[in-house]
Amino acid sequence: MQYQNQSHPRSTTQQMRQHLVDTISRLRADAGATREPQFQAMIEGAIGVLAGLIKELEAYEQKTALTGQLSAHHSPAGEETSAVHHMAGLKSGASM
């Protein structure tokens, strides 16, 4: 499977996430089409795994977005702006 715009990881992760969401929808439809408990359990297990992958992709996107924001807020002299200090405070649980 080829993803468009492979030079931008965020775009790729968004496409992957959408494919996983679509797959989960199809699996749920398939599970609902049968009354066989073992098959339904297997499908629910697969859905759980795919949901975990979606969660990991979202965490990766948030991490890279935060890293990009931090890099963009450095001043030429190497000092961080107040926005970066604010984000760092939120991350550590401190209030500003």
Phi, psi and omega in degrees: 000124179264136176255138178288150176058054183292347179285347179245103183304324181298319178297319179294317181294326178295319178294318178299316180301317180295320177298319179294319177298317178297318179296318177300318179298317179295319179297319179297321178296318179294319180295325180286345182275356180228158177250010182280113188300321181294320178295316179298319179296319179297316180294317178297323176297317179296320178298319178298319178296314180295322177297323176296320177296319178299316180299318179294320177297318178296319178296320178297315179299317180295319179297313181290328177293317179295317178299319178295321178293318179297317180295323182288339184264008177281136178280164180302331181277359179092002178271145180274148178281171180296331178297321179291318177300320179297314179296321179296321178295320178295321181294322183275353179092001178282150178256149180236000000 
